[in-house]
């Protein structure tokens, strides 16, 4: 009986992995350095060993493993299980599914990091039991994943859910992606810090100082009424609310899940976001919509990766 | 062997219906006045008879019918098959699925008009063989439907694909839906005519005249280089292109299908729309995307309605 699944979330710095039961319980987890300097074959070889040790350490023999899911940060050919390009790791054209299946002799599925995080939250986190949701991660960048009628959406090339690059300001600043005024240029942690630095450079009065700028400091200053911090947070919330309004019209989800470092602000972010969404969203599509915080933190990735197989790619 | 399906597209004025083979061939079709003054029971009773006659006339006995799909213009509880509110017909809380199944003794599915039109194009029209597409109908209003990985998306309350109410101009005019600057206020036939009328009222020089304003006239004047018409068409195309750019990020479809009266303009609309989309859309998500005209005209509705069952609600 193959009843256990392993999920692996590969990042530029570390690989998080978890052994999970079919019903979504985490039985064991581990974190290893990615050591990207070893190149794809070296990293994959360690991945193979680390996953076996994870199962072994939990007293699960490898023939009880039903499959392994892998979340990867970059461009993938998901159906064929091929890494096209991973920016952080410098991998190009790596048939990772084939390599891993050969080594492990179990089915392997891959998907991008934002998608597995969304699937993790949908399966075992803040979206448990919800069929239609959008998960938005506000971190260094802004990522997203869409679950529609229980299915993780990919679109033609796996880019469905790329909500961070929705344009929110035609007169805004240029994004890393080349476009102008993406959501990411206003609502990521990086964007909040950039806007605060600009205000400080302009000599505006604020408790914020150039030395200790972070999303956390900005939200904390906002909660205390600092005008610069409040203005920055308001701008991010306005852009987020308009994006959720658009997503409601396209997908009509019942829940938005907000995660990532910026979401650690909690109610200081969520309460005004709910208010702004209420104003921006169209009457029909906003009824019954909940905006909630993600629950799984940085475990969402490996949990969702395991879910790629454990949920039977529903 | 139940191998035939009937699709019915209920409008405020007429009901179009078709008898279809499992593989999507239209074997017979008919159009009847809706006669909404008879109320739901009257209209439903005639629908029951008309569908039976359609099968009969084509030499198909009723026990060869595998099911009937019905497209309806309004607010529906789709899973339960209940009409909540049809604006045009004035129906409220009509358990139409139950009534029709009782009368016909075959499975009945309902869905809204924009969704069945999208499904029709996906199944037998301009989206045949394509798994990820968005269908946008530019008519009196702007409607839409989304097929993602072969599935018609509904979202929580069936409003997925309501792309006509995506905000494209925060300083725009008020839409019927109550919001400001929806796509519908710029790119519907109604909007084109409104903008032309405003220009004429302002005394601007144009070949357009208040007496014969239509989307068709406006596109024809645009093709001849009329500055007012060109400006109006450019505005509509800009808003449409930005909307397609957003949809590409959310859904990453491989094809956009443009239908409705405004799409009759053909290449005068499509060519500049493709160019504008190329500029507006993000590099990753626009690769390989096609923007094409709908193929089925006003038969898309009944074809898609039949498809609700014939495609096995894939």
Interface residues (C-beta under 8 A of the other chain):
Chain A: X75 X131 X132 X146 X148 X149 X151 X153 X154 X155 X156 X157 X158 X159 X160 X161 X162 X163 X165 X166 X167 X177 X178 X179 X242 X245 X246 X247 X248 X249 X250 X251 X252 X253 X254 X280 X282 X283 X284 X285 X287 X288 X289
Chain B: X75 X131 X132 X146 X148 X149 X151 X153 X154 X155 X156 X157 X158 X159 X160 X161 X162 X163 X165 X166 X167 X177 X178 X179 X242 X245 X246 X247 X248 X249 X250 X251 X252 X253 X254 X280 X282 X283 X284 X285 X287 X288 X289
